């Protein structure tokens, strides 16, 4: 009996998928190169053919032969691609690469949260299959999102739950008529810092003692109103901004037709936040005076 070692020629990768136009055209070139080398690609037989299905909104599809042709399709210039399925059949080998749309009625969490890219080449025993699979796998690696974006997508449900808490606090602040002990203590601490910065003298000794007793006892004078207390509004706004960004990261954007502009916007948005979020967090703890000024401005 002939023995044969078979290697898998199937691959499935998780999103998010932000695929550039150049990457789509590179996929065209890979599949066309292999198809043109096939003995059945003489223009007369049906053994060799290449087809591309691009999935649109409202369950519509565009049937074409390549992304290059699809880019110039007049009737689709205002469309958004929701996925695709690229298929090449040759004399002895079949290769497909697909990014299928999410199923609205599917209860599986996997389909609800992400779209997977699948590469399939058959039969596994053919030498050409391994060559094609290697090329497609390399292409998929270049199109795959960085690991940190994949983790953001996986943790997105947790970020959305966390986003509800600072939002709820911000919504309740205008209706708060009296400060809590922690809020009032923060105001007293700020007054104490100002007093220490200006220096203790005979005129403000009694005020310093009053502030010290207030800090130790958590005492809130009767009639103190919430609007007189410097609430950490800036901290809550930063939390909403950070969690909001983490909760609404892109899952799929294919740079074809309207997707070109959307992908440029998403790439710019992601780059912007990778700079601003660390800067805000660092400033929050190493430049607190800036946030005290911001909170005072928001309070008035």
Buried (B, 14 or more C-beta within 10 A) or exposed (E): EEEEEEEEBEBEBBBBBBBBBEBBEBBBEBBBEBBEEBEBBEEEEEBBBBBBBBBBEEEEEBEBBBBBEBBEBEEBEEBBBBBBBBBBBBEBBBBBBBBBBBEEEEEEEEBEBBBBBBBBBBEBEBEBBBEBBEBBBEBBEEBBBEEEBBEBBEBBEEBBEBBEEBBEBBEEBEEBEEBBEEBBBBBBBBBBEEBEEEEEEEEBEEEBEBBEEBBEEEBBEEEBEBBEBBBBBBBBBBBBBBBBBBBEBBBBBBBBBBBBEBBEEBBEBBEEBEEEBEEBEEBBEEEEEEBBEBBEEEBE
